[in-house]
Amino acid sequence: MLLTAVLIPAAEGGFTALNPETGTITQGESVEEALTNLRESTELYLEEFPIVTSGQPLVTTFQVAVNA
């Protein structure tokens, strides 16, 4: 099953990793560790709460105006 991973640099170092399809969140000191931890936590979640995907997600970015 192909799922989405969003990695956000953490203020204290490392990365926070999120899977939006399941809501699982974890962290790791490196991208590789964060992805490994996310894969493990998502697999455990799916054992308990299976999901059916309906196509591939579209992931993009957007900008907002910030008034400083």
C-alpha positions in Angstrom: 0.0 0.0 0.0 1.4 3.4 -1.0 0.8 6.1 1.6 2.0 9.7 2.2 4.7 10.8 4.5 5.1 14.5 5.5 8.4 15.3 7.3 8.8 18.5 9.2 12.1 19.6 10.7 11.7 19.8 14.5 12.9 22.9 16.4 15.0 20.7 18.7 16.6 18.8 15.8 15.5 15.7 13.8 12.1 15.4 12.1 8.5 15.0 12.9 6.8 12.5 10.5 3.1 12.4 9.7 0.9 10.1 7.7 -2.2 12.1 6.8 -4.2 9.0 5.6 -4.1 7.5 9.1 -3.1 10.4 11.3 -0.1 8.6 12.7 2.7 10.8 13.9 6.2 10.0 15.1 9.7 11.4 15.0 13.3 10.6 14.3 16.8 12.1 14.4 17.2 11.7 10.6 14.9 11.4 7.6 15.6 7.7 7.4 14.8 7.1 11.1 11.7 9.2 11.0 10.4 7.3 8.0 11.3 3.9 9.6 9.4 4.9 12.7 6.4 6.2 10.7 6.3 3.0 8.7 6.2 0.9 11.9 3.6 3.1 13.7 1.4 3.1 10.6 1.6 -0.7 10.1 0.6 -1.1 13.8 -2.3 1.3 13.3 -3.5 -0.5 10.2 -3.5 -3.8 12.0 -6.2 -2.4 14.3 -7.9 0.0 11.9 -7.7 -1.1 8.3 -8.4 1.5 5.6 -9.4 1.3 2.0 -7.6 3.9 -0.2 -9.4 5.3 -3.2 -6.6 6.5 -5.5 -3.3 8.3 -5.0 -3.2 11.5 -2.9 -2.3 14.8 -4.5 0.4 16.5 -2.5 1.2 20.2 -3.2 2.3 23.4 -1.5 0.8 26.9 -1.4 1.9 30.3 -0.2 0.1 32.7 2.1 0.8 36.4 2.6 2.4 37.2 6.0 2.1 40.7 7.4 5.2 41.4 9.4 
